[in-house]
Amino acid sequence: MKPRKASELRQLTTEELRQLLREQEQLLQKLHFQHELKQLENTAALRTVRKDIARIKTILHERGIRV
C-alpha cells in the first residue's frame, strides 16, 4: 500500500476528499479487524492508512471545513 502525497490530495475537490476520508476510515476498521484475527500480513498498512487519514483531515482543516 503506497501512501498518498499531500500534493496529490490538494488537487482533489472538497467532496472528493470527504468521500476518500470515508473510504479510508472504513479501510482502517477492516484492517484493524483483520489484525485482531491475525489475518493481516502487512501490518505497515495500518500506519499508512492512518497517515493518509491525517493528511486528508489536515487539508480539509486548511480549507476551513469541519470534519
N, C-alpha and C positions, 0 to 999 in steps of 0.2 A: 504494500500500500504506500503510495507516494504522497507526501504532504503537499498541500496546495500553497502556492505563493500568494502573498498578500497583494501583489500587483495584479495577479490574475483575478482575485476576488474583487478588487476595487473596480474592475471593468463590468461587473455584473450589476444589474438593477437591484433596487431595494427588495422588490418582490422575489426575484431570483435568489437573493441572499437569504431571505426568510424561508423559502422553500428548501434551500440547501441546508440551512440550520436544522429544520425539522428532520430532514433525511439523516443528517449526521448524528443527531441525538438518538434517533431510532436505531441506527447502526451501532452506536455506543452501547445501548441497552442490550442489543443482540450479542455483541462481543463480550460484555460482562457476564451474560448468561452462559455463553459457551465457555468462558474462562472458569466459572464456578463448576461446570460439569467436566472440567479437564479435557474439553474438546478443542480448545483454541491452540493452534500450533504456533502462530505468530503473535506473541504477546506484545510485541512492539506496536502492533496495530492499535491497541488501546491508547497509547500515548499519542500516536499520530492523529487519531480522530479527536482526542481531547484538545490538542493544539489547534486543529482545524476549526473546532467549535469556538475556541477562544479568539482566533483570528477573525472569524465571521462576526462575533459579538463586538469585537473592538471596532471593526469597520462600521457596523450599524451604529455604535455609540458615537463615532466620529461624525456620522451624518445626522446625529441628533435624534435618532429613532430609538425608542424604548423597546427592549426585547421581552 
